[in-house]
Amino acid sequence: MKRPMISLCFSSRIQRNMTPMYYCFVSFIIVVSLFHHRIIFADGSSIGSRHSYSLTTFDPSGNLDQVGRAVRASMLGAPVVALSIPSSSETMVTTADSESSATPPEEGIYICIPLRFLGTTSPLIIDDGTPRIVPISSSICICHTGVGADGRALCDIAVRLALDYRYVYGEEISLEELLEALAEKVQEMTMKAGARPYGCALLVACLGSGNVDGGDKGRETTMYRIDPSGSVELLNANGDFNSENERRASLAFLGKWNSQKEKDLRSQLDSQQYTTEQQVQDALISAVEVNDDSSPTQSTPNEGKSSQTFLYASFTRKGGLQISRINRETRGDDVTSTSV
């Protein structure tokens, strides 16, 4: 009976001597724990709860926080602009004043992306090893923006899906099959234990599968977006017009775009007529330059000029997928473009 009495006396002595310090320490631990776990307030609002790091648990407002963060990551990538030109479009009609040697833009999809090499302006870096635009079949190609590694992984998955389909069925994969299989792969990562969603968005460009029942329905150029949640969205509405005379070029924007600039550029490019493919290239590069004012450029102090590299791709039935690097140099008010 003596040992418990000694322990009790010893503990009471410690409590009597360290009571102020003890209560301050406990209060500090409670405050730190509350901010660390980010409690949910009584009105239902939260500054991030235990649902924030769960892929499969909805928060009280009905959102999946990790998927929402992945979508925001895909919107922080390099800005991508794509122009879809249908076969019967006013943008393809050349005027009598145009030069006879000028080449009118063909039916297809034209894409422009600024190249950013690890945030550096060193002229020694010519590539970061990540393909931005990948051909899947003769009528389908994929472009990605956001987290580069995730986009590269999804492009590899798309290529593997196309190769498996061709091996099994002896023909190229259709757009519907590719979209369904690729979206399913993306959606799996939103509910897989020990994984995270892909932090990139995909632009799937398709030239169409050819004539269907003697018409041009299967030849329509279409562009789709697959976001990190696995949802698929049609970006152009050429197929919604019944009359060929009403078909017109349409635009698609992915990545980091200023909302107001995107709206202005959309109205400007929609109303513009393109008589040559060079006009299409200049319009897309200028659109990216207007939006990407803060992008790093290579500058030469002695010559007083700056340059920026763009990736330009034309995807047509006649020429297939052709990718070129355009170096845009600016010296004062003079702008020159060279193909690398």
Secondary structure, DSSP 4 states (H G I P E B T S, - for coil): -HHHHHHHHHHHHHHHHHHHHHHHHHHHHHHHHHHHHTPBPTTS-BSS-GGGG-SS---TTS--HHHHHHHHHHTTS--EEEEEE-SS-GGGPPPTTS-TTPPPPPSEEEEEEE---TT---TT----S--SEEE-SSSEEEEEEESHHHHHHHHHHHHHHHHHHHHHHSSPPPHHHHHHHHHHHHHHTTS-TT-----EEEEEEE---S-BTTBSGGG--EEEEE-TT--EEE---GGG-SSGGG---EEEEESS--HHHHHHHHHHHHH---SSHHHHHHHHHHHHHHH-TTS--EEETTTTEEEEEEEEEEEETTTEEEEEEEEEEEETTEEEEEE-
